[in-house]
């Protein structure tokens, strides 16, 4: 395939390509939060139809079924939690809809990856978003310089309901309350989420075969991370660079020649190295001390209430925190603490097992299939962000990564699936 002329070749690819490419357009209408769940369930229904009528072309791996089971258990934990605390039918319905727009996507989008969808389509569309970010950045910078309102408006689409108005607002910039300096979140609900998306687009940009689009992708993804001023975003970006760099030399005998003296050196300067790492971690935390304090307080409250009130199935819903955490929801800023508080041990296990199975399945094929490396990079990113974000609430942003993860998990290579689907349509 000519890397210069990648175009969508079926309905599924067109839907995915356009939904990614026009991210900024959907953002202007405040529709991004709605787009992902809608296309997820539409493509899911299309997959079911195709699975029934064209089984040979669509093979679902055990990993996909594990994700489906895990997210179904999430729903069960949600229902039991509501019944246990007598929250009423209204809140149960609302929370179930929230599940369909959140946790369910973590199972549906990887399953969609089993369809005749080429990852190159997603890579190119993501690089286009990176290019749009670079071209639009001067406008966002000027908006802050001349003192335009940080938030222009909140879309009327917010009437359908959601986590908050920030998911439907058009924000030009925001001022960090701790440092007083500007940071940007663009089409995401908060700045660290932009850092997460920048890391995902970096993974895609590295896979892009066209040199020009690759440069746009890498530059745009780095700009997103820097604009967000997210500490976790920068750490993840460096980790991904190390991950992809490793595979350039992992098969080289020079690696083994270097490992022996390196291990000896680590033994000699190990204590000094550990001390430097600890000082670096302290410095990172001090860079935004108020944020670190709030995050730690939210974690402490979530753990204490989980252990004392709802160990197995959790509280069923999120609750507003006290003044000391600036009234932020208990368990937010951390996937595992949030799961323990809302869905208990059952919910935490329902996420941990699919992630572990996915890790094992990708590890087996890591050195034999290039797509497994891409999938592992995405899993690495998601794993890191479980300690700084709620995966559920941001699934509507990183859903392209879930599709690529599903492609990496399926039993066949992308080209084989696409060829079979094309043959059946003839």
MARROTI-882718 format. One record per residue (C-alpha): residue number from 0; residue in three letters; x, y, z. Coordinates in pm, whole numbers, plus 50000, padded with zeros to 5 digits. Example, Ala and Ser with C-alpha at 12.3 -4.5 7.8 and 13.67 -1.06 7.14 Angstrom:
REM residues 2
vexdo; kolpa; px; py; pz
0; ALA; 51230; 49550; 50780
1; SER; 51367; 49894; 50714
REM end
This chain:
REM residues 426
vexdo; kolpa; px; py; pz
0; UNK; 50000; 50000; 50000
1; UNK; 50132; 50344; 49909
2; UNK; 50175; 50533; 50239
3; UNK; 50096; 50857; 50056
4; UNK; 49743; 50749; 49958
5; UNK; 49576; 50583; 50253
6; UNK; 49199; 50612; 50216
7; UNK; 48911; 50440; 50390
8; UNK; 48791; 50143; 50184
9; UNK; 48474; 50039; 50363
10; UNK; 48198; 50190; 50578
11; UNK; 48360; 50094; 50907
12; UNK; 48690; 50257; 50816
13; UNK; 48515; 50571; 50693
14; UNK; 48324; 50610; 51018
15; UNK; 48637; 50568; 51229
16; UNK; 48860; 50782; 51007
17; UNK; 48618; 51074; 50993
18; UNK; 48535; 51063; 51363
19; UNK; 48904; 51094; 51450
20; UNK; 49001; 51341; 51176
21; UNK; 48724; 51587; 51262
22; UNK; 48788; 51590; 51637
23; UNK; 48818; 51968; 51647
24; UNK; 48494; 52010; 51452
25; UNK; 48306; 51785; 51694
26; UNK; 48467; 51980; 51978
27; UNK; 48329; 52310; 51845
28; UNK; 47980; 52160; 51864
29; UNK; 48048; 52005; 52205
30; UNK; 47972; 51664; 52058
31; UNK; 48291; 51466; 52127
32; UNK; 48151; 51308; 52443
33; UNK; 47853; 51181; 52243
34; UNK; 48033; 51066; 51928
35; UNK; 48236; 50783; 52080
36; UNK; 47948; 50593; 52249
37; UNK; 47726; 50635; 51943
38; UNK; 47978; 50494; 51696
39; UNK; 48075; 50223; 51947
40; UNK; 47726; 50080; 51968
41; UNK; 47658; 50129; 51595
42; UNK; 47974; 49943; 51497
43; UNK; 47906; 49682; 51765
44; UNK; 47568; 49606; 51610
45; UNK; 47730; 49592; 51267
46; UNK; 47986; 49347; 51404
47; UNK; 47717; 49123; 51546
48; UNK; 47541; 49119; 51211
49; UNK; 47864; 49043; 51024
50; UNK; 47964; 48782; 51279
51; UNK; 47638; 48598; 51217
52; UNK; 47649; 48621; 50839
53; UNK; 48024; 48609; 50771
54; UNK; 48186; 48412; 51048
55; UNK; 48503; 48308; 50862
56; UNK; 48616; 48670; 50825
57; UNK; 48586; 48773; 51189
58; UNK; 48768; 48575; 51456
59; UNK; 48741; 48689; 51815
60; UNK; 49022; 48589; 52050
61; UNK; 48993; 48478; 52412
62; UNK; 49120; 48820; 52520
63; UNK; 48820; 48993; 52363
64; UNK; 48584; 48764; 52552
65; UNK; 48769; 48831; 52877
66; UNK; 48718; 49205; 52829
67; UNK; 48349; 49149; 52756
68; UNK; 48310; 48939; 53070
69; UNK; 48503; 49187; 53282
70; UNK; 48294; 49486; 53176
71; UNK; 47975; 49281; 53224
72; UNK; 48087; 49212; 53580
73; UNK; 48130; 49590; 53618
74; UNK; 47761; 49630; 53540
75; UNK; 47667; 49359; 53789
76; UNK; 47874; 49530; 54060
77; UNK; 47703; 49858; 53976
78; UNK; 47355; 49707; 54013
79; UNK; 47438; 49529; 54339
80; UNK; 47590; 49845; 54483
81; UNK; 47278; 50045; 54405
82; UNK; 47052; 49780; 54557
83; UNK; 47274; 49743; 54861
84; UNK; 47256; 50113; 54946
85; UNK; 46896; 50161; 54829
86; UNK; 46981; 50432; 54577
87; UNK; 46657; 50395; 54383
88; UNK; 46558; 50306; 54029
89; UNK; 46631; 50652; 53891
90; UNK; 46996; 50651; 53991
91; UNK; 47031; 50290; 53878
92; UNK; 46909; 50377; 53528
93; UNK; 47134; 50682; 53514
94; UNK; 47437; 50483; 53629
95; UNK; 47362; 50205; 53379
96; UNK; 47358; 50459; 53097
97; UNK; 47689; 50589; 53233
98; UNK; 47825; 50235; 53218
99; UNK; 47719; 50209; 52853
100; UNK; 47911; 50531; 52780
101; UNK; 48214; 50436; 52989
102; UNK; 48324; 50093; 53102
103; UNK; 48134; 49918; 52823
104; UNK; 48351; 50096; 52566
105; UNK; 48660; 49920; 52704
106; UNK; 48511; 49593; 52580
107; UNK; 48324; 49710; 52269
108; UNK; 48602; 49900; 52093
109; UNK; 48860; 49617; 52118
110; UNK; 48592; 49387; 51977
111; UNK; 48539; 49631; 51690
112; UNK; 48909; 49580; 51618
113; UNK; 48815; 49233; 51490
114; UNK; 48641; 49391; 51191
115; UNK; 48808; 49466; 50858
116; UNK; 48975; 49782; 50986
117; UNK; 49336; 49864; 50908
118; UNK; 49538; 50031; 51183
119; UNK; 49699; 50255; 50920
120; UNK; 49366; 50438; 50889
121; UNK; 49374; 50523; 51260
122; UNK; 49742; 50621; 51248
123; UNK; 49686; 50865; 50962
124; UNK; 49373; 51020; 51112
125; UNK; 49551; 51074; 51444
126; UNK; 49844; 51241; 51269
127; UNK; 49594; 51476; 51104
128; UNK; 49465; 51575; 51450
129; UNK; 49826; 51641; 51554
130; UNK; 49874; 51861; 51249
131; UNK; 49555; 52053; 51330
132; UNK; 49683; 52104; 51684
133; UNK; 50009; 52258; 51562
134; UNK; 49828; 52486; 51318
135; UNK; 49572; 52599; 51578
136; UNK; 49813; 52645; 51868
137; UNK; 49903; 53008; 51776
138; UNK; 49532; 53097; 51801
139; UNK; 49507; 52944; 52149
140; UNK; 49823; 53126; 52252
141; UNK; 49693; 53459; 52120
142; UNK; 49362; 53406; 52299
143; UNK; 49548; 53388; 52630
144; UNK; 49777; 53681; 52546
145; UNK; 49495; 53921; 52459
146; UNK; 49278; 53807; 52750
147; UNK; 48987; 53638; 52576
148; UNK; 48753; 53438; 52803
149; UNK; 48909; 53102; 52887
150; UNK; 48583; 52922; 52807
151; UNK; 48379; 53053; 52515
152; UNK; 48060; 52853; 52572
153; UNK; 47907; 52527; 52684
154; UNK; 47732; 52336; 52409
155; UNK; 47353; 52288; 52434
156; UNK; 47425; 51918; 52381
157; UNK; 47512; 51908; 52752
158; UNK; 47138; 51880; 52815
159; UNK; 47166; 51505; 52747
160; UNK; 47365; 51472; 53067
161; UNK; 47722; 51382; 53143
162; UNK; 47995; 51399; 53406
163; UNK; 48009; 51779; 53393
164; UNK; 47996; 52092; 53173
165; UNK; 48369; 52068; 53097
166; UNK; 48293; 51772; 52871
167; UNK; 48081; 51995; 52647
168; UNK; 48263; 52328; 52674
169; UNK; 48487; 52502; 52422
170; UNK; 48793; 52614; 52617
171; UNK; 49071; 52828; 52469
172; UNK; 49303; 52801; 52769
173; UNK; 49301; 52781; 53147
174; UNK; 49512; 52925; 53426
175; UNK; 49671; 52684; 53671
176; UNK; 49557; 52800; 54017
177; UNK; 49880; 52686; 54181
178; UNK; 50138; 52841; 53950
179; UNK; 49929; 53105; 53774
180; UNK; 50063; 53005; 53433
181; UNK; 49846; 52905; 53136
182; UNK; 49790; 52547; 53030
183; UNK; 49567; 52403; 52761
184; UNK; 49320; 52118; 52744
185; UNK; 49189; 52178; 52390
186; UNK; 48914; 51924; 52313
187; UNK; 48960; 51727; 52637
188; UNK; 48782; 51794; 52969
189; UNK; 49102; 51880; 53160
190; UNK; 49469; 51934; 53082
191; UNK; 49611; 51596; 53201
192; UNK; 49365; 51423; 52966
193; UNK; 49529; 51611; 52679
194; UNK; 49862; 51470; 52792
195; UNK; 49714; 51121; 52778
196; UNK; 49588; 51176; 52425
197; UNK; 49926; 51317; 52324
198; UNK; 50088; 50992; 52435
199; UNK; 49837; 50784; 52240
200; UNK; 49898; 50988; 51925
201; UNK; 50273; 50947; 51975
202; UNK; 50227; 50568; 51966
203; UNK; 50034; 50603; 51641
204; UNK; 50281; 50851; 51489
205; UNK; 50571; 50611; 51543
206; UNK; 50383; 50352; 51334
207; UNK; 50302; 50596; 51050
208; UNK; 50491; 50501; 50731
209; UNK; 50472; 50836; 50558
210; UNK; 50764; 51052; 50673
211; UNK; 50577; 51381; 50646
212; UNK; 50275; 51262; 50844
213; UNK; 50504; 51093; 51097
214; UNK; 50676; 51427; 51165
215; UNK; 50342; 51601; 51208
216; UNK; 50229; 51326; 51443
217; UNK; 50538; 51324; 51662
218; UNK; 50561; 51703; 51680
219; UNK; 50188; 51743; 51748
220; UNK; 50180; 51473; 52013
221; UNK; 50476; 51626; 52196
222; UNK; 50311; 51967; 52177
223; UNK; 49997; 51823; 52338
224; UNK; 50198; 51680; 52627
225; UNK; 50384; 52009; 52678
226; UNK; 50066; 52219; 52652
227; UNK; 49898; 52006; 52914
228; UNK; 50189; 52050; 53160
229; UNK; 50097; 51706; 53289
230; UNK; 50364; 51537; 53499
231; UNK; 50225; 51192; 53427
232; UNK; 50199; 51280; 53059
233; UNK; 50569; 51363; 53039
234; UNK; 50671; 51051; 53233
235; UNK; 50457; 50834; 53005
236; UNK; 50600; 50999; 52693
237; UNK; 50955; 50924; 52805
238; UNK; 50856; 50567; 52896
239; UNK; 50711; 50513; 52547
240; UNK; 51026; 50651; 52384
241; UNK; 51226; 50401; 52589
242; UNK; 50987; 50121; 52497
243; UNK; 51011; 50176; 52122
244; UNK; 51386; 50243; 52137
245; UNK; 51440; 49912; 52314
246; UNK; 51294; 49716; 52025
247; UNK; 51543; 49866; 51783
248; UNK; 51826; 49692; 51966
249; UNK; 51663; 49404; 52149
250; UNK; 51769; 49148; 51887
251; UNK; 52121; 49283; 51864
252; UNK; 52403; 49090; 52036
253; UNK; 52539; 49426; 52149
254; UNK; 52256; 49439; 52399
255; UNK; 52384; 49137; 52584
256; UNK; 52743; 49263; 52573
257; UNK; 52630; 49586; 52733
258; UNK; 52408; 49428; 52996
259; UNK; 52686; 49263; 53197
260; UNK; 52893; 49576; 53270
261; UNK; 52572; 49774; 53310
262; UNK; 52446; 49540; 53584
263; UNK; 52786; 49565; 53755
264; UNK; 52768; 49944; 53736
265; UNK; 52417; 49943; 53881
266; UNK; 52543; 49737; 54172
267; UNK; 52822; 49983; 54241
268; UNK; 52618; 50303; 54216
269; UNK; 52280; 50150; 54301
270; UNK; 52227; 50338; 54626
271; UNK; 52317; 50673; 54471
272; UNK; 52087; 50601; 54177
273; UNK; 51794; 50519; 54405
274; UNK; 51851; 50840; 54599
275; UNK; 51849; 51043; 54279
276; UNK; 51527; 50877; 54164
277; UNK; 51363; 50956; 54498
278; UNK; 51476; 51319; 54474
279; UNK; 51337; 51338; 54119
280; UNK; 51000; 51200; 54232
281; UNK; 50991; 51453; 54514
282; UNK; 51069; 51734; 54271
283; UNK; 50792; 51623; 54035
284; UNK; 50542; 51618; 54319
285; UNK; 50658; 51958; 54442
286; UNK; 50604; 52104; 54095
287; UNK; 50232; 52105; 54170
288; UNK; 50213; 52054; 54547
289; UNK; 49843; 52143; 54582
290; UNK; 49746; 51890; 54316
291; UNK; 49955; 51620; 54484
292; UNK; 49793; 51694; 54820
293; UNK; 49441; 51676; 54678
294; UNK; 49513; 51352; 54494
295; UNK; 49655; 51191; 54806
296; UNK; 49360; 51306; 55019
297; UNK; 49112; 51170; 54764
298; UNK; 49293; 50838; 54768
299; UNK; 49295; 50822; 55148
300; UNK; 48924; 50899; 55174
301; UNK; 48837; 50644; 54904
302; UNK; 49037; 50367; 55070
303; UNK; 48910; 50438; 55419
304; UNK; 48544; 50446; 55319
305; UNK; 48581; 50142; 55094
306; UNK; 48732; 49931; 55369
307; UNK; 48482; 50043; 55633
308; UNK; 48160; 50062; 55433
309; UNK; 48154; 49856; 55109
310; UNK; 48440; 49613; 55054
311; UNK; 48288; 49369; 54803
312; UNK; 48060; 49566; 54567
313; UNK; 48139; 49928; 54657
314; UNK; 47905; 50222; 54700
315; UNK; 47747; 50205; 54353
316; UNK; 47798; 50573; 54268
317; UNK; 48061; 50843; 54306
318; UNK; 48018; 51091; 54589
319; UNK; 48125; 51448; 54624
320; UNK; 48430; 51493; 54844
321; UNK; 48470; 51742; 55132
322; UNK; 48618; 52091; 55122
323; UNK; 48971; 51962; 55186
324; UNK; 48970; 51799; 54840
325; UNK; 48799; 52097; 54675
326; UNK; 48472; 51898; 54653
327; UNK; 48613; 51668; 54386
328; UNK; 48449; 51323; 54354
329; UNK; 48589; 51062; 54591
330; UNK; 48814; 50820; 54405
331; UNK; 48870; 51049; 54107
332; UNK; 49224; 51094; 53967
333; UNK; 49288; 50723; 54018
334; UNK; 49124; 50427; 53844
335; UNK; 49191; 50169; 54115
336; UNK; 49080; 50382; 54410
337; UNK; 48775; 50490; 54214
338; UNK; 48687; 50130; 54134
339; UNK; 48729; 50017; 54494
340; UNK; 48506; 50299; 54618
341; UNK; 48232; 50264; 54355
342; UNK; 48243; 49892; 54264
343; UNK; 48452; 49736; 54539
344; UNK; 48689; 49442; 54505
345; UNK; 48464; 49293; 54236
346; UNK; 48509; 49596; 54013
347; UNK; 48885; 49614; 54065
348; UNK; 48923; 49246; 53974
349; UNK; 48695; 49294; 53671
350; UNK; 48952; 49537; 53528
351; UNK; 49271; 49376; 53657
352; UNK; 49207; 49033; 53503
353; UNK; 49143; 49158; 53145
354; UNK; 49452; 49379; 53164
355; UNK; 49661; 49087; 53291
356; UNK; 49531; 48848; 53025
357; UNK; 49595; 49110; 52758
358; UNK; 49949; 49160; 52884
359; UNK; 50021; 48787; 52870
360; UNK; 49870; 48744; 52522
361; UNK; 50069; 49037; 52383
362; UNK; 50388; 48929; 52558
363; UNK; 50372; 48589; 52388
364; UNK; 50371; 48755; 52044
365; UNK; 50582; 49058; 52132
366; UNK; 50889; 48958; 51931
367; UNK; 50710; 48793; 51642
368; UNK; 50427; 49033; 51553
369; UNK; 50475; 49410; 51514
370; UNK; 50111; 49475; 51607
371; UNK; 50171; 49311; 51944
372; UNK; 50429; 49580; 52019
373; UNK; 50180; 49853; 51936
374; UNK; 49921; 49686; 52156
375; UNK; 50171; 49653; 52441
376; UNK; 50258; 50022; 52413
377; UNK; 49889; 50112; 52441
378; UNK; 49849; 49877; 52738
379; UNK; 50156; 50036; 52900
380; UNK; 50001; 50380; 52856
381; UNK; 49666; 50269; 52998
382; UNK; 49842; 50098; 53288
383; UNK; 50032; 50414; 53379
384; UNK; 49721; 50629; 53354
385; UNK; 49523; 50406; 53589
386; UNK; 49729; 50578; 53860
387; UNK; 49640; 50930; 53751
388; UNK; 49304; 50921; 53573
389; UNK; 48977; 50729; 53566
390; UNK; 48994; 50516; 53251
391; UNK; 48617; 50493; 53236
392; UNK; 48549; 50863; 53209
393; UNK; 48806; 50927; 52935
394; UNK; 48725; 50626; 52717
395; UNK; 48540; 50858; 52477
396; UNK; 48879; 51018; 52396
397; UNK; 49123; 50728; 52372
398; UNK; 48883; 50489; 52195
399; UNK; 49104; 50473; 51881
400; UNK; 49367; 50313; 52104
401; UNK; 49116; 50052; 52217
402; UNK; 49041; 49961; 51855
403; UNK; 49411; 49922; 51777
404; UNK; 49449; 49716; 52095
405; UNK; 49169; 49493; 51968
406; UNK; 49346; 49460; 51632
407; UNK; 49662; 49354; 51815
408; UNK; 49470; 49093; 52014
409; UNK; 49284; 48927; 51730
410; UNK; 49407; 48595; 51600
411; UNK; 49490; 48719; 51250
412; UNK; 49704; 48993; 51108
413; UNK; 49516; 49309; 50987
414; UNK; 49600; 49242; 50621
415; UNK; 49454; 48891; 50638
416; UNK; 49126; 49008; 50786
417; UNK; 49094; 49290; 50534
418; UNK; 49166; 49055; 50242
419; UNK; 48907; 48802; 50357
420; UNK; 48640; 49069; 50402
421; UNK; 48709; 49210; 50057
422; UNK; 48684; 48863; 49901
423; UNK; 48347; 48799; 50063
424; UNK; 48207; 49128; 49934
425; UNK; 48294; 49042; 49575
REM end
